[in-house]
């Protein structure tokens, strides 16, 4: 019941209330306020694939709320002896109160959620979904623009294999956002996702060129080409480095336009953008902490007080 596998697990009202709680928890996330709401609770961080921000912000979120964390990695565990995901998750069911799981296989988070009784938070399943990232992305967009209704969000790069944009695009159309999808033809957003977006009544434009989208954008969301998901190195080489944003490209942008990126960046955003008012990707990465705090509290059924002081 406290699972979060795809954005369909949250209603718009639940998304709103998690974001309100996340905003309230910012001083706790910064370490300015001590609030041990999750004392005695244990999070299992189950990362079968590389991660910096997701794993560490889950860990920071849990620890800042007084809980503790077990960090699992597929290196140095019985996974290398051939243990199945099902068996590994059976152990975690007995050791932890909640688990965040990242896995290279699409569907692995749902499979885990079905296999255990503790709540499962999907921290990225292959080229599938990444809903906790979407929640922190929505928090960042709200901080920048207030509301989401009517915004034009431009999603750029690897829309085929990028799980962040799969979850994010779905959530955005539910809040009345217009989407512009920028990718090379080989990395287009999968047809079933585009149909889902249109079925929500959203305006969705698909194009290959980024530069002409800049003046109308309220958000430009850059993504990394997902090298590890390509079946063929040559196919990757054809699209590597295809979109690069520099400060000089942003002269015609709207004043409040924000540039986002789930990170890590390779060469999609030139460091010259970092010192502009448009750069929001480091604030976005910080937002992983209060957002995951709010999601951990939700999954564990812990109420966050109205006043956090
Ligand atoms: C993303 C991921 O793992 O899907 N990173 C993240 O969680 N912040 C994006 C990426 O790896 O390109």
Boltz pocket constraint, residues with backbone or C-beta under 6 A from the ligand:
constraints:
  - pocket:
      binder: B
      contacts: [[A, 50], [A, 53], [A, 54], [A, 123], [A, 124], [A, 130], [A, 133], [A, 163], [A, 164], [A, 223], [A, 224], [A, 262], [A, 263], [A, 264]]
      max_distance: 6.0
